[in-house]
Amino acid sequence: MEKSKAPQEDKLEGDKLEDYSYTTVQLGIWRLLLPIESAASRLVPKFSLSWSGWEEIKSTLLLLWRFTREIYMLNPTLNLIFFVLKLGAGIEGTLMLYASGLLLRTVETGLISGHPDSNAIMRAVALRVICGVFSSTLQWSIHHVSPILQRQVTMHFEDYMMKERLRLDLPTSADKTTVSAPHVFYIWRNFQFLVGVFERMFRLIAQITFTIQQPSGGITLTLLSLVSPILSTGFLRKNPWKGSFVYYVSNLDYLRVGALNMFASEEYREEIIAGHLGSWVVREYERARKALGKISDANPYSLYATQATPIPNIVTNLSGDLPTFYWAASALFDPRAFSITSFAILQQHAQALRFTVSILFSEVSGIQDCVTMTRDLYKMAEVKNKIVDGDRPYPNSTSSDKGMEFELRNVSFTYPSGTSKENTIRNLSCKISAGHLVVIVGPNGSGKSSLIKLLNRLYDVDSGEILVDGIPITEYRLADLHRAQALLTQDHKLYPLTLAENINDMEMVEKAAEAGGADQVISKLKDGFDTKLDPIQTAYGSAKGHKKLESILENLEKKADVSGGEKQRIVAARTFMRFSSGNIRFAVADEPSSALDPKAEHKLFQRLRESGGGKTMIFVTHRFGHLTKYANLIICMKDGEAVETGTHQELMARGGEYSELYNVQAQAFADSAL
Ligand SMILES: Nc1ncnc2c1ncn2[C@@H]1O[C@H](COP(=O)(O)OP(=O)(O)OP(=O)(O)O)[C@@H](O)[C@H]1O
């Protein structure tokens, strides 16, 4: 193994970034990128809100109203109960403090006078007990109501999201700038956040009302309690994690250590043993470790915190004690107006008030996220598909019974999300006659599958035109086109359902399975057609030592294992099922046989041709043989262009790209025959 040197450059270092809108901070192995803000914005408390006027506030409030109203309408009674319980939770703390204060005061008065009023003490104890029961019952009720409401909310939005996601076409869903679908879990969290803000505002009103009414300086105490949260939220402590930030591992030695460490996992064991790589990995690992040195890999949050001076912490903590200092100073001037009990009560009120204000302030920055998420949620329904549906039915009076006829006129195409500077398909023109068997060949990345996707109108061309039976493909109804096309691709995906449902309903399933060559695979499996190959599994546990639980867990996690070729047979069976509908007029097999053995591949192609019933068929393949010889037309692609088109004989006679590709394979057989 050749010695390789770990690259020492950071991934951004080489770029000439002429962007001075952000600054970088190195924190151990991390590089933190932070926006540069104006001096003025540093002085103003940062709430991460970017209101651009009343209009925006109005539209935001309307949006949040729509969201809460939609949830309310799901179950008005349950929502009202939840709302009332949250209101109760908002005043519950203040009531508890009031009851405790009353009890303390009654006892203190009795102790000072030497004649405790047993009735008053009993009443205070009873009130404290009632408040305790009320508080516990309230929490218990919230814990019971909340999951029921959560289920209803998530189910409602799950339905909505599923329908909105399923209607998106490929180019639209690949475009991350237009669609940002929030996870349903966050929708519930959003609702909880809004209810939480409401609850805390109610709590704050209750606490302020109560604290202000306290004898001996309630108003002053209320104001002093607000100082610490205000200081810690905005003025003193700049918190980069509430605004925009990016951090990444910029230390490449650290990345190399991590990558080499992965060789010790099971994943690479076979390669390590077969390639005799063990000692090389250890050597490289030690070298990278040495280069890494003692640089810290603690998380960037704590590294950032350790960088700041302790002054904001000191000031914030001291400001939290202002109510205590105030009480101490007041006691000096008017000792008789204060008692230890009143101090304890005021202390508790001040603390509770400070806590509520701190949380409310910290939540202000969350409003932006809440609004963004709600906006994204409703935007999903407004996203327009990039592939515009046509209104011409297919088949129609002009459609040929023999199958779809295609004409490509100077077609060029690039994937919207593609990174290549070159077009994926370049100025491609050709004609595919109805009922013909067409084979597309060409090297990897030459655009074969992309061409198929254009014929299936999974994407639209950038320039040029595709005609189906002489009419632009864009004029047809998409659903009609797709119903008349069968696509069997190399990227086979098994559905997370039973095998029967993977192919179709049970009717005809067995016949289709046989045609796809999947009948034997399925008969080998314990549950036959009811087997789920890629089921959704959610079994968790740790059953160490408990034999029965161990075997239950193992069974729950067990998946039926089939080979890549066997999977391809099952997906092929699904395509045969589509043929049985009688609607198919164009079928494509895009390298569906890459994992099949030669016999199975030959059989598959033969059956596809038979099942196609003479309709237009396209096969994309790297293997030359029966197919290319029988094809009515071969399209040979290279770098996105159709460099040659014609029959096998014509292309062989031309001695160009196709004959070269053919001869490479034929030569291998000729050599092995020697
Ligand atoms: N979804 C996609 N988004 C962006 N680029 C893509 C996408 N699919 C394919 N490409 C790019 O388009 C080019 C042509 O790919 P395509 O799959 O059509 O080639 P191919 O001839 O079928 O290759 P192969 O023989 O390996 O299957 C490649 O450079 C590929 O990276």
The ligand as an SDF file (V2000), in Angstrom:
LIG
                    3D

 31 33  0  0  0  0  0  0  0  0999 V2000
  -31.1730   12.6040  -10.7960 N   0  0  0  0  0  0  0  0  0  0  0  0
  -30.0590   13.1150  -11.3140 C   0  0  0  0  0  0  0  0  0  0  0  0
  -29.6680   14.3550  -10.9550 N   0  0  0  0  0  0  0  0  0  0  0  0
  -28.5520   14.9180  -11.4750 C   0  0  0  0  0  0  0  0  0  0  0  0
  -27.7400   14.2930  -12.3620 N   0  0  0  0  0  0  0  0  0  0  0  0
  -28.0620   13.0430  -12.7410 C   0  0  0  0  0  0  0  0  0  0  0  0
  -29.2380   12.3860  -12.2500 C   0  0  0  0  0  0  0  0  0  0  0  0
  -29.3030   11.1580  -12.8120 N   0  0  0  0  0  0  0  0  0  0  0  0
  -28.2330   11.0600  -13.6220 C   0  0  0  0  0  0  0  0  0  0  0  0
  -27.4930   12.1810  -13.5900 N   0  0  0  0  0  0  0  0  0  0  0  0
  -26.2760   12.4680  -14.3550 C   0  0  0  0  0  0  0  0  0  0  0  0
  -26.5970   12.4230  -15.7390 O   0  0  0  0  0  0  0  0  0  0  0  0
  -25.5790   11.8040  -16.4870 C   0  0  0  0  0  0  0  0  0  0  0  0
  -26.1850   10.6730  -17.3300 C   0  0  0  0  0  0  0  0  0  0  0  0
  -26.6790    9.6800  -16.4320 O   0  0  0  0  0  0  0  0  0  0  0  0
  -27.5340    8.4310  -16.9360 P   0  0  0  0  0  0  0  0  0  0  0  0
  -27.9980    7.6990  -15.7380 O   0  0  0  0  0  0  0  0  0  0  0  0
  -28.5260    8.8760  -17.9150 O   0  0  0  0  0  0  0  0  0  0  0  0
  -26.3990    7.5970  -17.6950 O   0  0  0  0  0  0  0  0  0  0  0  0
  -26.4630    6.0800  -18.2080 P   0  0  0  0  0  0  0  0  0  0  0  0
  -25.9350    6.1030  -19.5970 O   0  0  0  0  0  0  0  0  0  0  0  0
  -27.8090    5.4860  -18.0030 O   0  0  0  0  0  0  0  0  0  0  0  0
  -25.3840    5.4200  -17.2330 O   0  0  0  0  0  0  0  0  0  0  0  0
  -25.2640    3.9180  -16.7240 P   0  0  0  0  0  0  0  0  0  0  0  0
  -24.8750    3.0780  -17.8870 O   0  0  0  0  0  0  0  0  0  0  0  0
  -24.1610    3.9810  -15.7040 O   0  0  0  0  0  0  0  0  0  0  0  0
  -26.5860    3.5350  -16.1270 O   0  0  0  0  0  0  0  0  0  0  0  0
  -24.5430   11.3110  -15.4900 C   0  0  0  0  0  0  0  0  0  0  0  0
  -23.4700   12.2260  -15.4910 O   0  0  0  0  0  0  0  0  0  0  0  0
  -25.2550   11.3410  -14.1560 C   0  0  0  0  0  0  0  0  0  0  0  0
  -24.3710   11.6810  -13.1200 O   0  0  0  0  0  0  0  0  0  0  0  0
  1  2  1  0
  2  3  1  0
  2  7  2  0
  3  4  2  0
  4  5  1  0
  5  6  2  0
  6  7  1  0
  6 10  1  0
  7  8  1  0
  8  9  2  0
  9 10  1  0
 10 11  1  0
 11 12  1  0
 11 30  1  0
 12 13  1  0
 13 14  1  0
 13 28  1  0
 14 15  1  0
 15 16  1  0
 16 17  2  0
 16 18  1  0
 16 19  1  0
 19 20  1  0
 20 21  2  0
 20 22  1  0
 20 23  1  0
 23 24  1  0
 24 25  2  0
 24 26  1  0
 24 27  1  0
 28 29  1  0
 28 30  1  0
 30 31  1  0
M  END
$$$$
